[in-house]
Amino acid sequence: MRSLSRLTTAGVLGAATLALLTGCLGSSGSGSSDAPDANRNAEAKQVTLTIGANSVKGGKSSAGATFTEDVLIPKFVAEQKGKGVDVTVKFQGDGSDDEVYKQKLSLDLSNKAGPDLFSIDGIWVGEFAQANYIKPLTDTVGDAAKVNDWDGWKQIPESVQALGSYNGQRYGVPGGTDGRVLYFNKKLFQQAGLPADWQPKSWDDIISAGQALKKIAGVTPIQINAGTAMGEATTMQGVLPLLVGTGAAVNTDGKWLGNTPQLRQMLDFYHQIYSTGLGDPVLQREAKGRDKSFAEFAANKIGILLESDYFWRSVVEPKEGVAKMADRDSAVGWALIPASKPGGGVKGQDFVSMSGGGATVINPNTKFPQQAWELLQFMNSQEMVKESLAGAAKITQRSDVNSEVLKSDPMLTFIADKVLPITQFRPGLAEYPKVSAALQQATADVVGGKSTDAAATAYEKAVEAAAGGKDKVTSN
């Protein structure tokens, strides 16, 4: 569900929401023997760059557009003037649906045109790299040391850098991100005799807490998104956090996860929740089921909920939330998502999470690659990232900014300090949306009463079709 519009909804105003350009570009394609010189126009004193974004003042992602036009551009122009460079920076907002924006961008890039810099969702990075629309920053800038020695990398956790990376290479600078945790209602926990500082260490611990909560009349013990009605929310707030908790990624070494023990383990967990009354299967089939789950949690009718920090900031926020909880700060607890068992997660982790976000990349055909790199660094500097927040407490890509702006919010500090270092991201590959849909259907099958084996078998067939053959799928 992590589209660029969703990022802005979550309050992420990092680089990913700041740069989509529609400038006039060079004609040479990337990745070919006649790739343009990375140092072209490096000494130019008259420079024109265009910053655009899928945002417009007063419309979609308005805050990002306002910041770019009113703060970022004037300050960058002034900085360059101090270096003796007369740079003109233009901004062009878009405001399209994300898929329309992606199509426009892809068309431009396929014609060796398009923006000098542009923002893309993290799940597009691999797809754009495979299409040869973008190149590693070290190729585009032409100087590995210049790119790798940027001091900003030290402030961006390696896990977050994955947002703008593909096959171990940096293609862009990531913007802000988020993290997923288990929320729990402390009032219900107290009634059930559960601790206020609950931190499950395994899936069995989650089930045990659910069984204790089940004794309270009118309460749904556990809500973990499932089914197709919730779309990508099912994948990000359910399937993928559970899968990485089994030690499996949805794509490994170029192969998609098929009918494996880890997949069946994940589906078994869903079955354990929704076939025993620990979860409400009806919520998973309703078009507004996710919104209803928010309202029920706020009304003290759901005990445990897997969600992102968006839930804390924008859903149960006491004053502006869509499901306000006046006593949020005292009534809502949070915990790391445990692996299925200690040490059972990816990389042998005890705890896991999933995050979303985007990155800003440089078009390899820009006339001004060196100046574009300077702009990319500038918009991701500590000063600019902090100013982009406009005083709000939101998670950014930079640890130094987070430590300052989140210090008064213990939950967001928890995400920045404890979740981001252990998080994972979705694969940036073209087949991912279809694989995600297959995962959603598999959970719908289990919640609807099908056996784990039947759901897993049907899932693998769907993935083989999406991936283009059995040889693209891992199963055992």
C-alpha positions as CSV (number, residue, x, y, z in Angstrom):
1,M,0.0,0.0,0.0
2,R,3.0,2.2,0.1
3,S,2.4,4.5,-2.8
4,L,4.0,8.0,-2.9
5,S,0.6,9.5,-2.0
6,R,0.4,7.1,1.0
7,L,3.9,8.4,2.1
8,T,2.6,11.9,2.1
9,T,-0.5,10.9,4.0
10,A,1.9,9.4,6.5
11,G,3.6,12.7,6.8
12,V,6.9,11.8,5.0
13,L,8.4,14.8,3.4
14,G,11.8,13.6,2.7
15,A,13.5,13.5,-0.7
16,A,11.1,11.1,-2.1
17,T,8.3,13.6,-2.1
18,L,10.4,16.5,-3.3
19,A,11.8,15.8,-6.7
20,L,10.3,15.0,-10.1
21,L,11.7,17.0,-13.0
22,T,10.4,17.8,-16.4
23,G,13.4,19.4,-17.9
24,C,14.9,19.2,-21.3
25,L,17.4,16.4,-21.4
26,G,20.2,15.0,-23.5
27,S,19.6,12.4,-26.1
28,S,22.0,9.6,-25.2
29,G,20.6,6.5,-23.5
30,S,21.9,5.1,-20.3
31,G,23.6,1.7,-20.1
32,S,24.9,1.9,-23.7
33,S,28.4,2.2,-25.1
34,D,27.7,5.9,-26.0
35,A,26.5,6.8,-22.5
36,P,26.9,10.5,-21.9
37,D,29.9,11.9,-20.1
38,A,29.2,12.2,-16.4
39,N,31.3,15.4,-16.3
40,R,29.5,17.2,-19.1
41,N,28.8,20.9,-18.2
42,A,30.5,20.4,-14.8
43,E,32.0,23.8,-15.0
44,A,28.9,25.6,-16.3
45,K,28.1,28.9,-14.7
46,Q,24.6,29.0,-16.2
47,V,22.5,26.0,-15.1
48,T,18.9,25.1,-15.4
49,L,17.2,22.4,-13.5
50,T,13.6,21.6,-13.1
51,I,12.2,20.0,-9.9
52,G,8.8,18.5,-10.2
53,A,6.9,16.2,-7.9
54,N,3.6,14.3,-7.9
55,S,2.2,17.1,-5.8
56,V,0.7,20.5,-6.2
57,K,0.0,23.4,-3.9
58,G,-3.5,23.2,-2.5
59,G,-3.9,19.7,-3.9
60,K,-2.1,16.4,-3.7
61,S,0.8,16.4,-1.3
62,S,0.4,20.1,-1.0
63,A,3.0,20.5,1.8
64,G,5.7,18.9,-0.3
65,A,5.0,21.3,-3.2
66,T,4.9,24.3,-0.9
67,F,8.2,23.4,0.7
68,T,9.9,22.8,-2.6
69,E,8.8,26.1,-4.1
70,D,9.0,28.4,-1.1
71,V,12.0,27.0,0.8
72,L,14.1,24.5,-1.0
73,I,14.5,26.2,-4.4
74,P,15.3,29.7,-3.0
75,K,17.9,28.3,-0.6
76,F,19.6,26.1,-3.2
77,V,19.7,29.1,-5.7
78,A,21.3,31.2,-3.0
79,E,23.8,28.6,-2.1
80,Q,24.9,28.2,-5.7
81,K,25.1,31.9,-6.2
82,G,27.6,31.9,-3.4
83,K,29.7,29.5,-5.5
84,G,29.5,31.8,-8.5
85,V,26.9,29.6,-10.3
86,D,23.7,31.2,-11.7
87,V,21.2,28.3,-11.4
88,T,17.6,28.5,-12.4
89,V,15.5,25.9,-10.7
90,K,11.9,25.4,-11.9
91,F,9.2,23.4,-10.2
92,Q,6.4,21.6,-12.0
93,G,3.7,19.9,-9.9
94,D,1.8,16.9,-11.2
95,G,-0.8,15.6,-8.8
96,S,-1.8,12.5,-10.8
97,D,-2.7,9.1,-9.4
98,D,0.6,7.3,-8.7
99,E,0.2,4.8,-11.5
100,V,-0.5,7.6,-14.0
101,Y,2.5,9.4,-12.7
102,K,4.6,6.3,-13.1
103,Q,3.4,5.8,-16.7
104,K,4.2,9.4,-17.7
105,L,7.6,9.1,-16.2
106,S,8.3,5.8,-17.9
107,L,7.2,7.2,-21.2
108,D,9.6,10.1,-20.9
109,L,12.5,8.0,-19.8
110,S,11.9,5.5,-22.6
111,N,12.3,8.4,-25.0
112,K,15.6,9.5,-23.3
113,A,13.8,12.5,-22.0
114,G,12.1,13.1,-18.6
115,P,13.3,14.8,-15.4
116,D,16.8,15.7,-14.3
117,L,15.8,14.3,-10.9
118,F,12.7,12.4,-10.1
119,S,11.1,10.6,-7.2
120,I,9.9,7.0,-7.4
121,D,8.4,4.6,-5.0
122,G,10.9,2.2,-3.6
123,I,9.1,-0.7,-5.2
124,W,9.8,0.9,-8.6
125,V,13.6,1.1,-8.3
126,G,14.4,-2.4,-9.5
127,E,11.9,-2.1,-12.3
128,F,13.3,1.2,-13.5
129,A,16.8,-0.2,-13.2
130,Q,15.9,-3.3,-15.2
131,A,14.4,-1.1,-17.9
132,N,17.6,0.9,-18.0
133,Y,15.8,4.1,-17.1
134,I,18.1,4.8,-14.2
135,K,21.7,3.9,-13.4
136,P,23.7,3.6,-10.2
137,L,24.6,7.0,-8.8
138,T,28.2,6.2,-9.1
139,D,27.7,5.8,-12.9
140,T,25.5,8.9,-13.3
141,V,27.8,11.1,-11.3
142,G,30.9,9.3,-12.6
143,D,32.9,9.4,-9.4
144,A,32.4,6.7,-6.9
145,A,34.3,8.5,-4.2
146,K,32.3,11.7,-4.6
147,V,29.0,9.7,-4.2
148,N,30.1,7.3,-1.5
149,D,31.9,10.0,0.6
150,W,28.7,12.1,1.0
151,D,28.3,12.6,4.7
152,G,24.6,12.1,4.5
153,W,24.9,8.4,4.1
154,K,26.2,8.1,7.6
155,Q,22.9,9.5,8.9
156,I,20.7,7.1,6.8
157,P,20.6,3.6,8.3
158,E,21.7,0.9,5.9
159,S,18.3,-0.7,6.1
160,V,16.7,2.6,4.9
161,Q,19.3,3.0,2.1
162,A,17.7,-0.1,0.6
163,L,14.8,2.0,-0.5
164,G,17.0,3.6,-3.2
165,S,19.1,0.5,-3.9
166,Y,19.0,-2.4,-6.3
167,N,21.4,-5.4,-6.6
168,G,23.6,-3.8,-3.9
169,Q,24.1,-0.5,-5.7
170,R,22.7,2.9,-4.8
171,Y,20.4,4.4,-7.4
172,G,19.1,7.2,-5.4
173,V,18.8,8.9,-2.0
174,P,15.9,7.5,0.1
175,G,13.2,9.8,1.5
176,G,11.4,9.4,4.8
177,T,10.1,6.0,5.8
178,D,7.9,4.2,8.3
179,G,7.9,1.0,10.4
180,R,5.4,-1.6,11.6
181,V,4.8,-2.7,15.1
182,L,2.2,-4.5,17.2
183,Y,-0.1,-2.0,18.9
184,F,-2.1,-3.2,22.0
185,N,-4.8,-1.7,24.1
186,K,-3.4,-1.3,27.7
187,K,-6.9,-1.1,29.2
188,L,-7.9,-4.4,27.7
189,F,-4.6,-5.9,28.6
190,Q,-5.1,-4.9,32.2
191,Q,-8.5,-6.5,32.3
192,A,-7.0,-9.7,30.8
193,G,-4.2,-9.7,33.3
194,L,-1.5,-9.0,30.7
195,P,1.5,-6.7,31.3
196,A,1.5,-3.1,30.4
197,D,5.0,-3.5,29.0
198,W,4.1,-6.5,26.8
199,Q,6.8,-7.6,24.4
200,P,6.1,-11.0,22.7
201,K,9.1,-13.1,21.8
202,S,7.3,-15.5,19.5
203,W,4.1,-16.0,17.6
204,D,3.0,-18.4,20.5
205,D,3.2,-15.4,22.8
206,I,0.9,-13.4,20.5
207,I,-1.6,-16.3,20.5
208,S,-1.4,-16.7,24.3
209,A,-2.2,-13.0,24.7
210,G,-5.1,-13.3,22.3
211,Q,-6.5,-16.2,24.3
212,A,-6.4,-14.2,27.5
213,L,-8.1,-11.3,25.7
214,K,-10.8,-13.6,24.3
215,K,-12.2,-14.0,27.8
216,I,-13.4,-10.3,27.7
217,A,-16.9,-10.1,26.2
218,G,-17.3,-8.0,23.0
219,V,-13.5,-7.9,22.3
220,T,-11.7,-9.1,19.1
221,P,-8.3,-10.2,20.5
222,I,-6.1,-9.9,17.4
223,Q,-6.5,-8.0,14.1
224,I,-4.0,-8.7,11.4
225,N,-5.0,-7.6,7.9
226,A,-6.0,-10.4,5.6
227,G,-7.9,-10.9,2.3
228,T,-8.2,-8.9,-0.9
229,A,-10.5,-6.1,0.3
230,M,-7.7,-4.5,2.2
231,G,-5.3,-4.7,-0.8
232,E,-1.7,-3.8,-0.2
233,A,-2.5,-3.2,3.5
234,T,-2.9,-7.0,3.8
235,T,0.6,-7.5,2.3
236,M,2.3,-4.8,4.3
237,Q,0.4,-5.1,7.6
238,G,0.2,-8.8,7.6
239,V,1.8,-11.1,5.1
240,L,5.3,-9.7,4.7
241,P,6.0,-9.0,8.4
242,L,5.0,-12.6,9.1
243,L,7.0,-14.0,6.3
244,V,10.2,-12.3,7.3
245,G,9.4,-13.6,10.8
246,T,9.8,-17.1,9.3
247,G,13.1,-16.2,7.8
248,A,11.8,-15.9,4.3
249,A,11.7,-13.0,1.9
250,V,9.2,-12.8,-0.9
251,N,12.0,-12.6,-3.4
252,T,15.4,-14.1,-3.0
253,D,18.2,-14.3,-5.6
254,G,15.7,-13.4,-8.4
255,K,13.2,-16.1,-7.5
256,W,9.8,-15.5,-6.0
257,L,8.6,-17.4,-2.9
258,G,6.4,-20.3,-3.8
259,N,4.7,-23.1,-1.8
260,T,7.4,-23.4,0.8
261,P,7.3,-24.3,4.5
262,Q,7.7,-20.7,5.4
263,L,4.7,-19.7,3.3
264,R,2.6,-22.4,4.9
265,Q,3.8,-21.4,8.4
266,M,2.6,-17.9,7.7
267,L,-0.8,-19.1,6.4
268,D,-1.1,-21.5,9.4
269,F,-0.7,-18.5,11.7
270,Y,-3.6,-16.8,9.9
271,H,-5.6,-20.0,10.2
272,Q,-4.8,-20.2,13.9
273,I,-6.1,-16.6,14.5
274,Y,-9.2,-16.6,12.3
275,S,-10.5,-20.1,12.7
276,T,-10.5,-20.0,16.5
277,G,-12.2,-16.7,17.2
278,L,-9.1,-14.8,18.0
279,G,-9.7,-12.6,14.9
280,D,-12.8,-11.3,13.2
281,P,-13.0,-12.8,9.7
282,V,-15.8,-10.5,8.7
283,L,-13.5,-7.5,8.9
284,Q,-11.3,-9.0,6.4
285,R,-14.0,-9.2,3.7
286,E,-15.5,-5.8,4.1
287,A,-14.5,-3.0,1.8
288,K,-14.1,-0.6,4.8
289,G,-12.8,-3.4,7.1
290,R,-9.5,-1.7,7.8
291,D,-11.2,1.6,8.7
292,K,-13.6,-0.3,10.9
293,S,-10.7,-2.0,12.7
294,F,-9.3,1.4,13.4
295,A,-12.6,2.5,14.9
296,E,-12.9,-0.7,16.9
297,F,-9.4,-0.3,18.4
298,A,-10.2,3.3,19.4
299,A,-13.4,2.1,21.0
300,N,-11.5,-0.5,23.1
301,K,-12.9,-3.5,21.1
302,I,-9.7,-4.8,19.6
303,G,-6.8,-5.9,21.7
304,I,-3.8,-6.3,19.4
305,L,-3.3,-4.7,15.9
306,L,-0.4,-4.8,13.5
307,E,0.0,-1.4,11.9
308,S,2.6,1.2,10.8
309,D,3.4,4.4,12.7
310,Y,0.7,6.0,10.6
311,F,-1.8,4.5,13.0
312,W,-0.2,6.4,15.9
313,R,0.2,9.7,14.1
314,S,-2.9,9.9,12.0
315,V,-5.5,7.4,13.1
316,V,-5.7,7.5,16.9
317,E,-4.1,10.9,17.3
318,P,-6.1,12.6,20.0
319,K,-7.0,15.8,18.2
320,E,-6.8,15.3,14.4
321,G,-7.0,11.5,14.1
322,V,-9.5,9.7,12.0
323,A,-10.3,7.5,15.0
324,K,-9.4,9.8,17.8
325,M,-8.3,8.4,21.2
326,A,-8.3,11.1,23.8
327,D,-6.3,8.8,26.1
328,R,-3.9,7.5,23.3
329,D,-0.7,8.3,25.2
330,S,-1.7,6.3,28.2
331,A,-3.9,3.6,26.7
332,V,-2.0,2.5,23.6
333,G,1.1,0.4,23.9
334,W,3.4,-0.9,21.2
335,A,5.9,-3.8,20.8
336,L,8.3,-5.1,18.2
337,I,6.9,-7.8,15.9
338,P,8.6,-11.1,17.0
339,A,9.9,-13.7,14.7
340,S,8.0,-17.0,14.7
341,K,10.5,-18.0,17.3
342,P,13.6,-16.4,18.8
343,G,16.2,-16.1,16.1
344,G,13.8,-17.4,13.4
345,G,13.5,-14.2,11.4
346,V,15.5,-13.0,8.4
347,K,19.2,-12.7,9.1
348,G,18.6,-14.7,12.3
349,Q,16.7,-11.8,13.8
350,D,14.5,-12.1,17.0
351,F,12.3,-9.2,15.8
352,V,11.3,-8.0,12.4
353,S,9.4,-5.3,10.6
354,M,8.5,-4.0,7.1
355,S,8.8,-0.4,5.9
356,G,7.8,1.6,2.8
357,G,9.1,4.8,1.2
358,G,10.6,6.2,-1.9
359,A,13.8,7.7,-3.3
360,T,15.0,10.5,-5.5
361,V,17.2,9.5,-8.5
362,I,19.1,11.4,-11.2
363,N,18.2,10.9,-14.8
364,P,21.4,9.6,-16.4
365,N,20.7,11.8,-19.4
366,T,20.5,15.1,-17.6
367,K,22.6,17.9,-19.1
368,F,23.9,18.7,-15.7
369,P,24.7,15.6,-13.7
370,Q,27.2,17.2,-11.3
371,Q,24.8,20.0,-10.5
372,A,21.9,17.5,-10.1
373,W,24.0,15.6,-7.6
374,E,24.6,18.8,-5.7
375,L,20.9,19.4,-5.6
376,L,20.1,15.9,-4.5
377,Q,22.6,16.2,-1.6
378,F,21.2,19.6,-0.7
379,M,17.6,18.5,-0.5
380,N,18.6,15.6,1.7
381,S,20.8,17.7,4.0
382,Q,20.1,17.9,7.7
383,E,18.8,21.5,7.3
384,M,16.5,20.8,4.4
385,V,15.0,17.6,5.8
386,K,14.3,19.3,9.1
387,E,12.7,22.3,7.4
388,S,10.5,20.0,5.2
389,L,8.8,18.8,8.4
390,A,7.5,22.3,9.2
391,G,7.7,21.7,12.9
392,A,5.9,18.3,12.8
393,A,7.2,15.2,14.5
394,K,7.6,12.7,11.6
395,I,10.1,10.0,10.8
396,T,12.7,11.0,8.2
397,Q,15.5,9.2,6.5
398,R,18.1,11.0,8.6
399,S,19.0,9.7,12.1
400,D,20.3,13.1,13.2
401,V,17.0,14.8,12.3
402,N,15.0,12.0,13.9
403,S,16.9,12.3,17.2
404,E,16.0,15.9,17.4
405,V,12.4,16.2,16.1
406,L,11.1,12.9,17.6
407,K,12.5,13.4,21.1
408,S,9.1,14.4,22.5
409,D,7.3,11.4,21.0
410,P,8.3,8.1,22.5
411,M,6.4,6.0,20.0
412,L,8.1,7.6,16.9
413,T,11.4,7.5,18.7
414,F,10.9,3.7,19.2
415,I,10.3,3.3,15.4
416,A,13.4,5.3,14.5
417,D,15.7,3.7,17.1
418,K,14.4,0.1,17.4
419,V,12.4,-0.7,14.2
420,L,14.3,1.0,11.3
421,P,17.6,-0.9,12.1
422,I,15.8,-4.3,11.7
423,T,13.3,-3.5,9.0
424,Q,12.9,-4.9,5.5
425,F,11.5,-3.5,2.2
426,R,9.4,-4.9,-0.6
427,P,11.3,-6.0,-3.8
428,G,11.4,-3.3,-6.4
429,L,10.5,-5.6,-9.3
430,A,7.8,-5.4,-12.0
431,E,6.1,-8.6,-11.0
432,Y,5.7,-7.6,-7.3
433,P,2.1,-6.2,-7.6
434,K,0.8,-9.5,-9.0
435,V,2.7,-11.5,-6.4
436,S,1.3,-9.3,-3.7
437,A,-2.2,-9.9,-5.0
438,A,-1.6,-13.6,-4.9
439,L,-0.5,-13.4,-1.3
440,Q,-3.6,-11.4,-0.4
441,Q,-5.8,-14.1,-2.1
442,A,-4.0,-16.8,-0.2
443,T,-4.9,-15.2,3.1
444,A,-8.4,-14.7,1.9
445,D,-8.7,-18.4,1.2
446,V,-7.5,-19.3,4.6
447,V,-9.7,-16.8,6.4
448,G,-12.6,-18.1,4.3
449,G,-12.1,-21.7,5.4
450,K,-9.8,-23.3,2.9
451,S,-6.9,-25.4,4.2
452,T,-3.4,-24.0,4.3
453,D,-2.2,-26.6,1.7
454,A,-5.0,-25.7,-0.7
455,A,-4.3,-21.9,-0.3
456,A,-0.6,-22.4,-0.8
457,T,-1.0,-24.6,-3.9
458,A,-3.3,-22.0,-5.5
459,Y,-0.9,-19.2,-4.5
460,E,2.1,-20.9,-6.2
461,K,0.2,-21.3,-9.5
462,A,-0.6,-17.6,-9.4
463,V,3.0,-16.7,-8.8
464,E,4.2,-18.9,-11.6
465,A,1.9,-17.1,-13.9
466,A,3.0,-13.7,-12.7
467,A,6.7,-14.5,-12.7
468,G,6.6,-16.2,-16.2
469,G,7.4,-19.8,-15.3
470,K,8.2,-22.4,-12.6
471,D,11.9,-21.7,-12.9
472,K,11.2,-18.2,-11.5
473,V,9.7,-19.6,-8.3
474,T,11.1,-21.3,-5.3
475,S,9.1,-24.1,-3.7
476,N,9.7,-27.2,-1.6
